[in-house]
Amino acid sequence: MIHNTHFSQYIPPNAMNFVTGTWADAAGQVTGTICKHKSAAAETAVVTIPVMIPSNSVALQGAKLASIEIDYEVLVADLTSLTATINKVTRGADTAVAVVASLAFSQSPTAANAKVTDQHKLVLTLTTPVWIANTEYVLVALACVAPSSTTLDILGAVANFTLKA
């Protein structure tokens, strides 16, 4: 039996969904890294990150999600704001719609510091870690409100979880 509280899963930027703005695959600011680069424009861009970790049909088995770390760079000028949301989605049965529930979390750095021009590791720690059933999945959304001169690089994310099997 496996019961390890220190599993992590990298989520590359090309597995994420980018809405609003002009986004392109690019080399990161650091040699040897990749990113999704958002061109400068005054707009609200939304980045949706699928948290791809194992699930299980047996209660208290599979992955228990504890936190998500998102690596990104705000370039040229500060964002107006950056707001994170974590949603657990229960898949709809045949002819039924999915049900979305917001999960409570704390974040570091603070919202005020997460928007400044710099390299960032935004850590979202679930208030109550959750087991992921095979009928569920988790999506993290970042709403990035940018003034006209700001560019943004999304480098990837890491999900931290307990694995029990």
Order of alpha helices (4+ residues) and beta strands (2+ residues): beta-beta-beta-beta-beta-beta-beta-beta-beta-alpha-beta-beta-beta
